[in-house]
Amino acid sequence: MGILRVTWWPPPEWAGYKFTPGERIGITITIESAANSLITKATLKIVGNGYSIELPMKVDFAGFKDSLRVYSAFTYWNTPSSPGVTYFLNYEVTDNLGEVAKQTTQITASGVYAPLPPAPTEYILTITPPLGGTTDPTPAQYKYAEGSLASIRAIPQENYIFDHWNLDGANVGTTNPISFNMNTNHTLEALFTYLPPGPPPVAPPAPAPEEVITVPPPEAITPPAVEVIPSAPLPSAITPPPPPQMPSAPIAPETAGLIVLGAVALVVIVGATIWYFTKPPS
């Protein structure tokens, strides 16, 4: 099961529909097919009163509807200027499975017919490859529908900075990204300025290695020699002279307080007491 339904133009109930001779008609048909059916070709053959033309139709996938694939096929027909002639429109649609769907409708060249609007006008934007950078989107040619907005961003390379835009040869400033409406064909160029690299960063000096100071062990201190001076010979023991012989008789009163100074001794008599002092050796 491939092609399930085709909505022809004009639909069958419009058989005999009339148009103005010599006008350009846009013709669209809608095709619904199974999920495994891919529409590969659609053609329109128009015949009538000795007139015959075959027109290829542009097929576009429109999406899914109720698990069915939906396509639209479109073409223009510049109608003959002969009035009163009935033309037969013979459609043929083919899918990847080899299935072919055919249908014939008719219209008459007389009366008034409102054609479909023409296809939208497109304009081309040419982005010139710049020196020192690139753009987003990348330099190339792009089609835009009339009145749509184009937005482009400049991206500098290393050692370059973005300078300004030239649109159609005129400087239009430094806004980045730049945006403008496409109402005619345009050429856009991004200009970059070279920025010389600066000197390489100076690395901080490496820390000085820690100085290790080796302290020699203290030298053994030899005390100075002490000169021993022999001491003078100690005086020999002095043998005190024998005490004077005391009179055996009592001391007379008249001798009380008498001081007797001898060569080596001092004798003091106080009352009945006798003090005896020896002279030290010289």
Contacts in CASP RR format, 6 or more apart in sequence:
PFRMAT RR
TARGET T0000
AUTHOR 0000-0000-0000
METHOD contacts of the structure
MODEL  1
MGILRVTWWPPPEWAGYKFTPGERIGITITIESAANSLITKATLKIVGNG
YSIELPMKVDFAGFKDSLRVYSAFTYWNTPSSPGVTYFLNYEVTDNLGEV
AKQTTQITASGVYAPLPPAPTEYILTITPPLGGTTDPTPAQYKYAEGSLA
SIRAIPQENYIFDHWNLDGANVGTTNPISFNMNTNHTLEALFTYLPPGPP
PVAPPAPAPEEVITVPPPEAITPPAVEVIPSAPLPSAITPPPPPQMPSAP
IAPETAGLIVLGAVALVVIVGATIWYFTKPPS
1 34 0 8 1.000
1 37 0 8 1.000
2 33 0 8 1.000
2 34 0 8 1.000
2 36 0 8 1.000
2 37 0 8 1.000
2 95 0 8 1.000
2 97 0 8 1.000
2 99 0 8 1.000
3 31 0 8 1.000
3 32 0 8 1.000
3 33 0 8 1.000
3 37 0 8 1.000
3 39 0 8 1.000
3 93 0 8 1.000
3 95 0 8 1.000
3 99 0 8 1.000
3 100 0 8 1.000
3 101 0 8 1.000
4 32 0 8 1.000
4 33 0 8 1.000
4 34 0 8 1.000
4 68 0 8 1.000
5 31 0 8 1.000
5 32 0 8 1.000
6 29 0 8 1.000
6 30 0 8 1.000
6 31 0 8 1.000
6 32 0 8 1.000
6 91 0 8 1.000
6 93 0 8 1.000
6 101 0 8 1.000
6 103 0 8 1.000
7 29 0 8 1.000
7 30 0 8 1.000
7 31 0 8 1.000
8 29 0 8 1.000
8 89 0 8 1.000
8 91 0 8 1.000
8 103 0 8 1.000
8 105 0 8 1.000
9 27 0 8 1.000
9 28 0 8 1.000
9 29 0 8 1.000
9 89 0 8 1.000
9 105 0 8 1.000
10 17 0 8 1.000
10 105 0 8 1.000
10 107 0 8 1.000
11 105 0 8 1.000
12 105 0 8 1.000
14 105 0 8 1.000
14 107 0 8 1.000
15 105 0 8 1.000
15 106 0 8 1.000
16 86 0 8 1.000
16 106 0 8 1.000
16 107 0 8 1.000
16 108 0 8 1.000
17 107 0 8 1.000
17 108 0 8 1.000
17 113 0 8 1.000
18 107 0 8 1.000
18 108 0 8 1.000
18 109 0 8 1.000
18 110 0 8 1.000
18 111 0 8 1.000
18 112 0 8 1.000
18 113 0 8 1.000
19 25 0 8 1.000
19 79 0 8 1.000
19 107 0 8 1.000
19 108 0 8 1.000
19 109 0 8 1.000
19 110 0 8 1.000
19 111 0 8 1.000
19 112 0 8 1.000
19 113 0 8 1.000
19 115 0 8 1.000
20 79 0 8 1.000
20 109 0 8 1.000
20 111 0 8 1.000
20 112 0 8 1.000
20 113 0 8 1.000
21 79 0 8 1.000
21 80 0 8 1.000
21 81 0 8 1.000
21 82 0 8 1.000
21 83 0 8 1.000
21 84 0 8 1.000
21 109 0 8 1.000
21 110 0 8 1.000
22 78 0 8 1.000
22 79 0 8 1.000
22 80 0 8 1.000
22 81 0 8 1.000
22 109 0 8 1.000
23 79 0 8 1.000
23 113 0 8 1.000
23 115 0 8 1.000
24 76 0 8 1.000
24 77 0 8 1.000
24 78 0 8 1.000
24 79 0 8 1.000
24 115 0 8 1.000
24 118 0 8 1.000
25 76 0 8 1.000
25 77 0 8 1.000
25 78 0 8 1.000
25 79 0 8 1.000
25 113 0 8 1.000
25 115 0 8 1.000
25 116 0 8 1.000
26 74 0 8 1.000
26 75 0 8 1.000
26 76 0 8 1.000
26 77 0 8 1.000
26 115 0 8 1.000
26 116 0 8 1.000
27 44 0 8 1.000
27 57 0 8 1.000
27 74 0 8 1.000
27 75 0 8 1.000
27 76 0 8 1.000
27 77 0 8 1.000
27 89 0 8 1.000
27 116 0 8 1.000
28 72 0 8 1.000
28 73 0 8 1.000
28 74 0 8 1.000
28 116 0 8 1.000
29 42 0 8 1.000
29 57 0 8 1.000
29 72 0 8 1.000
29 73 0 8 1.000
29 91 0 8 1.000
29 93 0 8 1.000
30 70 0 8 1.000
30 71 0 8 1.000
30 72 0 8 1.000
31 39 0 8 1.000
31 42 0 8 1.000
31 59 0 8 1.000
31 70 0 8 1.000
31 71 0 8 1.000
31 72 0 8 1.000
31 73 0 8 1.000
31 93 0 8 1.000
31 101 0 8 1.000
32 65 0 8 1.000
32 68 0 8 1.000
32 69 0 8 1.000
32 70 0 8 1.000
32 71 0 8 1.000
33 39 0 8 1.000
33 68 0 8 1.000
33 69 0 8 1.000
33 71 0 8 1.000
33 95 0 8 1.000
34 68 0 8 1.000
34 69 0 8 1.000
35 64 0 8 1.000
35 67 0 8 1.000
35 68 0 8 1.000
35 69 0 8 1.000
36 97 0 8 1.000
37 69 0 8 1.000
37 95 0 8 1.000
37 96 0 8 1.000
37 97 0 8 1.000
37 99 0 8 1.000
38 69 0 8 1.000
38 95 0 8 1.000
38 96 0 8 1.000
39 59 0 8 1.000
39 61 0 8 1.000
39 69 0 8 1.000
39 71 0 8 1.000
39 73 0 8 1.000
39 93 0 8 1.000
39 94 0 8 1.000
39 95 0 8 1.000
40 59 0 8 1.000
40 94 0 8 1.000
40 95 0 8 1.000
40 96 0 8 1.000
41 59 0 8 1.000
41 92 0 8 1.000
41 93 0 8 1.000
41 94 0 8 1.000
42 56 0 8 1.000
42 57 0 8 1.000
42 59 0 8 1.000
42 73 0 8 1.000
42 91 0 8 1.000
42 92 0 8 1.000
42 93 0 8 1.000
42 94 0 8 1.000
43 54 0 8 1.000
43 55 0 8 1.000
43 56 0 8 1.000
43 57 0 8 1.000
43 91 0 8 1.000
43 92 0 8 1.000
44 54 0 8 1.000
44 55 0 8 1.000
44 57 0 8 1.000
44 75 0 8 1.000
44 77 0 8 1.000
44 89 0 8 1.000
44 90 0 8 1.000
44 91 0 8 1.000
44 92 0 8 1.000
45 52 0 8 1.000
45 53 0 8 1.000
45 54 0 8 1.000
45 55 0 8 1.000
45 89 0 8 1.000
45 90 0 8 1.000
45 92 0 8 1.000
46 52 0 8 1.000
46 53 0 8 1.000
46 54 0 8 1.000
46 55 0 8 1.000
46 77 0 8 1.000
46 87 0 8 1.000
46 88 0 8 1.000
46 89 0 8 1.000
46 90 0 8 1.000
47 87 0 8 1.000
47 88 0 8 1.000
47 90 0 8 1.000
48 85 0 8 1.000
48 86 0 8 1.000
48 87 0 8 1.000
48 88 0 8 1.000
49 82 0 8 1.000
49 85 0 8 1.000
49 86 0 8 1.000
49 87 0 8 1.000
51 80 0 8 1.000
51 82 0 8 1.000
51 85 0 8 1.000
51 87 0 8 1.000
53 77 0 8 1.000
55 75 0 8 1.000
55 76 0 8 1.000
55 77 0 8 1.000
56 75 0 8 1.000
57 73 0 8 1.000
57 74 0 8 1.000
57 75 0 8 1.000
58 73 0 8 1.000
58 74 0 8 1.000
58 75 0 8 1.000
59 71 0 8 1.000
59 72 0 8 1.000
59 73 0 8 1.000
60 71 0 8 1.000
60 72 0 8 1.000
60 73 0 8 1.000
60 74 0 8 1.000
61 69 0 8 1.000
61 70 0 8 1.000
61 71 0 8 1.000
62 70 0 8 1.000
62 71 0 8 1.000
62 72 0 8 1.000
63 69 0 8 1.000
63 70 0 8 1.000
64 70 0 8 1.000
73 93 0 8 1.000
79 87 0 8 1.000
79 109 0 8 1.000
80 87 0 8 1.000
80 109 0 8 1.000
82 109 0 8 1.000
83 109 0 8 1.000
83 110 0 8 1.000
84 108 0 8 1.000
84 109 0 8 1.000
84 110 0 8 1.000
85 108 0 8 1.000
85 109 0 8 1.000
86 106 0 8 1.000
86 107 0 8 1.000
86 108 0 8 1.000
86 109 0 8 1.000
87 106 0 8 1.000
87 107 0 8 1.000
87 108 0 8 1.000
87 109 0 8 1.000
88 104 0 8 1.000
88 105 0 8 1.000
88 106 0 8 1.000
89 104 0 8 1.000
89 105 0 8 1.000
89 106 0 8 1.000
89 107 0 8 1.000
90 102 0 8 1.000
90 103 0 8 1.000
90 104 0 8 1.000
91 101 0 8 1.000
91 102 0 8 1.000
91 103 0 8 1.000
91 104 0 8 1.000
91 105 0 8 1.000
92 100 0 8 1.000
92 101 0 8 1.000
92 102 0 8 1.000
93 100 0 8 1.000
93 101 0 8 1.000
93 102 0 8 1.000
94 100 0 8 1.000
107 113 0 8 1.000
120 145 0 8 1.000
120 146 0 8 1.000
121 145 0 8 1.000
121 146 0 8 1.000
122 143 0 8 1.000
122 144 0 8 1.000
122 145 0 8 1.000
122 146 0 8 1.000
123 143 0 8 1.000
123 144 0 8 1.000
123 145 0 8 1.000
123 146 0 8 1.000
123 182 0 8 1.000
123 183 0 8 1.000
123 184 0 8 1.000
123 185 0 8 1.000
123 186 0 8 1.000
124 141 0 8 1.000
124 142 0 8 1.000
124 143 0 8 1.000
124 144 0 8 1.000
124 185 0 8 1.000
124 186 0 8 1.000
125 141 0 8 1.000
125 142 0 8 1.000
125 143 0 8 1.000
125 144 0 8 1.000
125 150 0 8 1.000
125 182 0 8 1.000
125 185 0 8 1.000
125 186 0 8 1.000
125 187 0 8 1.000
125 188 0 8 1.000
126 141 0 8 1.000
126 185 0 8 1.000
126 186 0 8 1.000
126 187 0 8 1.000
126 188 0 8 1.000
127 135 0 8 1.000
127 137 0 8 1.000
127 138 0 8 1.000
127 139 0 8 1.000
127 140 0 8 1.000
127 141 0 8 1.000
127 142 0 8 1.000
127 152 0 8 1.000
127 188 0 8 1.000
127 189 0 8 1.000
128 139 0 8 1.000
128 187 0 8 1.000
128 188 0 8 1.000
128 189 0 8 1.000
129 139 0 8 1.000
130 139 0 8 1.000
130 154 0 8 1.000
130 189 0 8 1.000
130 190 0 8 1.000
130 191 0 8 1.000
130 192 0 8 1.000
131 192 0 8 1.000
132 156 0 8 1.000
132 157 0 8 1.000
132 160 0 8 1.000
132 192 0 8 1.000
132 194 0 8 1.000
133 154 0 8 1.000
133 155 0 8 1.000
133 156 0 8 1.000
133 157 0 8 1.000
133 160 0 8 1.000
133 190 0 8 1.000
133 192 0 8 1.000
134 155 0 8 1.000
134 157 0 8 1.000
135 152 0 8 1.000
135 153 0 8 1.000
135 154 0 8 1.000
135 155 0 8 1.000
135 190 0 8 1.000
136 152 0 8 1.000
136 153 0 8 1.000
136 155 0 8 1.000
136 177 0 8 1.000
137 152 0 8 1.000
142 150 0 8 1.000
144 150 0 8 1.000
144 182 0 8 1.000
145 182 0 8 1.000
146 182 0 8 1.000
146 183 0 8 1.000
147 181 0 8 1.000
147 182 0 8 1.000
147 183 0 8 1.000
148 181 0 8 1.000
148 182 0 8 1.000
149 179 0 8 1.000
149 180 0 8 1.000
149 181 0 8 1.000
149 182 0 8 1.000
150 179 0 8 1.000
150 180 0 8 1.000
150 181 0 8 1.000
150 182 0 8 1.000
150 186 0 8 1.000
151 177 0 8 1.000
151 178 0 8 1.000
151 179 0 8 1.000
152 177 0 8 1.000
152 178 0 8 1.000
152 179 0 8 1.000
152 188 0 8 1.000
152 190 0 8 1.000
153 176 0 8 1.000
153 177 0 8 1.000
153 178 0 8 1.000
154 162 0 8 1.000
154 165 0 8 1.000
154 176 0 8 1.000
154 177 0 8 1.000
154 178 0 8 1.000
154 190 0 8 1.000
154 192 0 8 1.000
156 162 0 8 1.000
156 192 0 8 1.000
157 192 0 8 1.000
159 194 0 8 1.000
159 195 0 8 1.000
159 196 0 8 1.000
159 197 0 8 1.000
160 192 0 8 1.000
160 193 0 8 1.000
160 194 0 8 1.000
160 195 0 8 1.000
161 192 0 8 1.000
161 193 0 8 1.000
161 195 0 8 1.000
162 174 0 8 1.000
162 176 0 8 1.000
162 190 0 8 1.000
162 191 0 8 1.000
162 192 0 8 1.000
162 193 0 8 1.000
163 174 0 8 1.000
163 191 0 8 1.000
163 192 0 8 1.000
163 193 0 8 1.000
164 171 0 8 1.000
164 172 0 8 1.000
164 173 0 8 1.000
164 174 0 8 1.000
164 191 0 8 1.000
165 171 0 8 1.000
165 172 0 8 1.000
165 173 0 8 1.000
165 174 0 8 1.000
165 175 0 8 1.000
165 176 0 8 1.000
165 178 0 8 1.000
165 188 0 8 1.000
165 189 0 8 1.000
165 190 0 8 1.000
165 191 0 8 1.000
166 172 0 8 1.000
166 188 0 8 1.000
166 189 0 8 1.000
166 191 0 8 1.000
167 178 0 8 1.000
167 180 0 8 1.000
167 186 0 8 1.000
167 187 0 8 1.000
167 188 0 8 1.000
168 186 0 8 1.000
168 187 0 8 1.000
169 187 0 8 1.000
169 189 0 8 1.000
172 178 0 8 1.000
178 188 0 8 1.000
180 186 0 8 1.000
235 281 0 8 1.000
238 281 0 8 1.000
240 278 0 8 1.000
241 264 0 8 1.000
241 265 0 8 1.000
241 278 0 8 1.000
243 265 0 8 1.000
243 276 0 8 1.000
244 265 0 8 1.000
244 267 0 8 1.000
244 276 0 8 1.000
246 274 0 8 1.000
250 272 0 8 1.000
251 269 0 8 1.000
251 271 0 8 1.000
251 272 0 8 1.000
251 274 0 8 1.000
253 271 0 8 1.000
255 269 0 8 1.000
256 269 0 8 1.000
256 270 0 8 1.000
256 271 0 8 1.000
256 272 0 8 1.000
257 268 0 8 1.000
257 269 0 8 1.000
257 270 0 8 1.000
257 271 0 8 1.000
258 268 0 8 1.000
258 269 0 8 1.000
259 266 0 8 1.000
259 267 0 8 1.000
259 268 0 8 1.000
259 269 0 8 1.000
260 266 0 8 1.000
260 267 0 8 1.000
260 268 0 8 1.000
260 269 0 8 1.000
261 267 0 8 1.000
263 279 0 8 1.000
264 278 0 8 1.000
264 279 0 8 1.000
265 276 0 8 1.000
265 277 0 8 1.000
265 278 0 8 1.000
265 279 0 8 1.000
266 275 0 8 1.000
266 276 0 8 1.000
266 277 0 8 1.000
266 278 0 8 1.000
266 279 0 8 1.000
267 274 0 8 1.000
267 275 0 8 1.000
267 276 0 8 1.000
267 277 0 8 1.000
268 274 0 8 1.000
268 275 0 8 1.000
268 276 0 8 1.000
268 277 0 8 1.000
269 275 0 8 1.000
END
